[in-house]
Amino acid sequence: MKPNIFFVIRIFILLLSLQLTACDSVKKMYEERNDSALAIASRMADRAIPQIGAKCHFTKAWREGKLYYIFSAEPLEDPDQSFDNKTNDTIERIVYSKRFVENLNYKYLMPNFTVRLLDKNGFKLIEINMDDPTRIVDNKSKPTGLQQKSSVECSRQMYNDIYSWDIVWQ
């Protein structure tokens, strides 16, 4: 007795659909596990801007289609240290750091930062304007830096492609 060709095709299609469903389940499980790893905050390499006496930090995490970040800027050198036994380069950084901290007292003098997230070839993936930073103050209400926490839309693939960052200011 020969099997009916339509019966064989139906069985083949049923087996194929079961295999595709299993692949989708495995893929979803892998993505969920990978997503939980992406949700762990990671701090990228610091960037120094000696021309304005600042050192910047960028921390990122990814959840549900968004890149969450914390950007901060602080003085490059301790602005209260003395110039004794310092090289000319260090003294210059201290002077610029003092100016950076003094400018934090006046919102119109604060630098406008823009963070650019780059892929491994140096191409810009995302640009984030730090247009609403919060001033960080010490226990004497003296400004010590800036910080901005927020999020932007970002696909999982784009987040995974982020390799480095740079910063521009004006």
N, C-alpha and C positions, 0 to 999 in steps of 0.2 A: 504494500500500500504506500503510495507516494504522498508526502506531506503537501498540503495545500500551500501554494506560494504566498498567498495573502496571510495565512496563519504564521508563516516563518517571518514575514516582514513585520507583522504586529509584535511578535516576540522580540525581534531585533530592536525595534523602536522602544519597546518597554524597557529592555535592558540598557539601552543607550540613555534614556531619560533618567533611570535610576543612577547611572554612573555620573551624569551631569549634576544631579541633585547632590550626590555625595561630594563631588568636587566643589560645588558652591558652598556646602557646609564647612568643608575643610578650609576654603579660602576665607570665609567669614570668621572662623575661629582664629586663623592666623592674623587677620586684620585687627580683631579685637585685642589679641595679645600684643600686637605691635602698637596699637593705639595706647594701651596702658603704659608702654615704655616711652612713647612720645609725650605723655602727660607729665613725665618727671622733668622738672625744671633743669635746664643746663645753662651754665654761664659760659659765654663765649670769651675769647681772649680780649683783655682790656685794650683800650686805645688811648694814647696820650696825645694831647694837643698842646704842646709847649708854648705856642704862640699866644694862647689865652690862659695858660697856667692851669689847665684842667686835665683830668684823667676820667675816662668814661667807661662804664660797664654796661653790658647788655645780657640779660638773662631771658631765655625763651622756653616755652612749652606749647604743645599742640593738643587741643581737645575739640571734638565735634565741629570741625571745619573752621576753627579759628586759631590764630597764632596769638598766644598770650605773652606779654613781655613786661619786663621791668627795665627801664633805662635810668641810669643815674650818672651824675657828673659831680666830681669833687675836686678840691685843689690837688694839683700835681705834687706839690711839696707842702709841708706844714708851714702855713704862712706866718706863724708866730715864732719860728726858730730864728736864732741869731745868725749873722753873717760870718761869725768867727770861724776861721779855718775852713772856709768853703771855697770851692773853685768858682771862677767867673760864671761858668755854665749853671752851677747850682744856685748862685746868687740871682742870676737872671730868672730861673724857674721860681725861686721864692718870691721875687718881685711880682712876676706875672700871677702867681698863686694868690698873693695878697690882693691884687687888683681884681681877680676873679671873684674872690669872697666879698670884697667891697661892693662890686657891681650887683651882687645878689640882693643887696638892700634896696635896689631900685629896679623895678620890673622892666622899665624901658631900656636899661643897660644890660640886661641878661642876654647872653648869646642865644640865637635861635638855632637849635640843632636839628639835623635831618639824618636819620639812620638809613643806610642802604644795605639790604641783605643781598648777598652775592652767591652765585653758584661757583663750582670749582674752577670755571674758566674766567671768573671775574665779571660775569654779566649780572646786571641788576635784576633781581627777582621781585623785590618788594621795596618800596620807599615809604618811610614813616616819618612824618613831621612831628617833632616833639613840641607842639604848640601850646600845651597846657601843663607845664611841669609844676610840681609843688616844691617850694623851698624847704630844705631840711635845716633844722636849727638845733643847736646844742642846748644844754640845760640853762644857759644864760640868754636864750632867745637870739643868739648870734647865728646868722646863716652859715652853714658849712657845706652846702651842696644843693643839687637839684635832683628830683626824681619824678618819673612819670610811669604809671602802671596803667595798661590798657590792653586792648586786643584789636586785631584786624582780621578780616576774612582771609583764609588761606587754605588751599587744598592740602591733603596729606602728601601728594606727590611734590608740590612746591616746597612744603616744609622739609621733606626729606632731601630736597636738592640744595637747601641752604648750607653753604660751606664756610662762609666767612662774612664779615661785615666791615663797613667803613662808615665814617661820619663826616658830614660837612656842617659848617656853621657860618653864621653871618652876624 
